Amino acid sequence: MAKWGQGDPRWIVEQRADATNVNNWHWTERDVSGWSSERLRQLLLAVRVEGPEGVAQLTDINKLEGEASINNRKGKLFFFYEWQLRASWLGTSSAGLKYRGTLDVSNLSDENDMDDLDISVSLSKDQPDTPLLNLMRKSGVQEVRRVLGEYVLQLKSEFSQGMILPTADQPKPPQPQPQPQTPKQMIHIQTSKPPKSSVTKCSSSPAPCLEGVRISTCNFDLKETFQTSPDELYRTFIGQEFVQVFTRSAATVDGRRGGRFQMLDGSVSGEFTQLVPDRRIEMRWRFRTWPSEHYATISLELEDRGDETELRMECRGVPAGEEESTREGWRRFYFHAIKQTFGY
C-alpha cells in the first residue's frame, strides 16, 4: 500500500506531527490479557434473558483462563486470543422459584467463529428440572455468543490504532508544504491497464446532478477477497471506530439506512441508502472536488467463501475523467488499508 500522503492529493490525509515509519516495517507485540479479562467479565455479567418461563442472568465468573495479544508484523495486525470460562447463572421462574446452574465456554479463540463456540449450560446438581434451563440453552447461549463477538470487535477497534501509529519518541519527519493548485494542476494517480476484475463503462448520455447541471459519467466494477467473515467486513465499512482506524483520521459514520458519513478530512462524504446486514451495503458517495451535489451510486456485495469473503463492488455515475482516480482510491484507501490494518 502506498504511504499516506502519496498519490492523488484528494485522498491524502495529513499525518500527525510525530508520524514516522508509516509502513510499520517492524515487529510489535502487545499483551492485552488484562484488558481482555476485565472486559469479558463486564460483558458476561450483563447477560440477562427473559421469557414466559421467567428470568435468568449470569451472576458470577468462576473461571476465566487464557490470554490475548496483538502482533504488528510489517504493517499487518494479527489478533491472538484463547479463553476458557465458566459462569454461574441464577434463574427466577414465573412462580418466583430460584434455580442455579453453570455455563461453560471451552474454545473462545481466534481460530473459531462465534457460531463454532462450544457453549454448554447445566443446572447445579441439587436443582430440580426447570424450563429455565431451556431458556438459558436457547436465548442465554445466543446472548453469550453476541457479547463474546462484541469482545472480539472491541479488541480489534480498541487497540488497532495504537499498534499502527508511530510513537512520540521517534524522530519527526519534515512536514509537507502544501502548494496551491488549480483543478488542472491536480496530480492524478498513474495506473496500468485495469485487471480483469475491474471493468469501466462510460455512459453515452449525461447524468443530471441536483443543481440541474448535466455531466457525462462512467461506471466501473471491482472485486476483492478478504480473509475474514462477512459480518466482520460489514462492520468494518459501517462502524465509525473501524473507519477511523483504517483511514487513520477522524470520521463521522452513522451506520444506519439514511445515515450519513464523512471521512478523509472531508474529502469523501455520502449517505447509506440500503443496508442488508452482513450481505449488502449501498450508498451515495462523492469526492469533495466533484460537481456540487453530484453523487455516485456504490453497492458492495459480500459473499461468504468459507475462510474468506468475496466483495463485489459496483460504482455507477462517476464523473467522466474521474474513474481511474476513484477506482485506485478505493483500492488503496479502502481495500488495501483495511487489509493492512486488520490483517484481513
Disulfide bonds with the S-S distance in Angstrom:
Cys202-Cys218 2.17
